């Protein structure tokens, strides 16, 4: 079986501004239990709410929503929100929604693109996130690009009806720029 996402080694994950045309894919991905659980969705997604969220995010200067594209296909999203110009920080959220795109390193490439956006384009100092402790794949990707655990938020997340801890993680601009993996 061939997979349209199999790409030559030169293929890259790029970020483009999230647009209303991305809503249908986002909605479909949020119906996937793996995506919904890892995002911590609290209500049943709808296409209309997804469209409204995109429109709202595009009009909010404290939010920078991006589509992850792999060889021109929308495969996931990255959102920088809670952008604080005084503290020079932002929260990062990311997911690869397209099932056939998971486990291919696309998320890590998109993370690097998002950090380049935060540090090089927006000149921020800190990018932070929270992730539930059971999301080992995401945690490994975060650590690989320079994130460090800042703390443990006990019983902060509900996963399949059970409480679990969330990790508070961050990376500073100076750490990211000096990392050997850059």
Secondary structure, DSSP 8 states (H G I E B T S, - for coil): ---TT---TT--EEEEE--GGGHHHHHHHHTSHHHHHHHT--S---HHHHHHHHHHHHT-TT-EEEEEEETTEEEEEEEEEEEETTTTEEEEEEEE--GGGTTSSHHHHHHHHHHHIIIIIS--SEEEEEEETT-HHHHHHHHHTT-EEEEEEEEEEEETTEEEEEEEEEEEHHHHHH-TT-
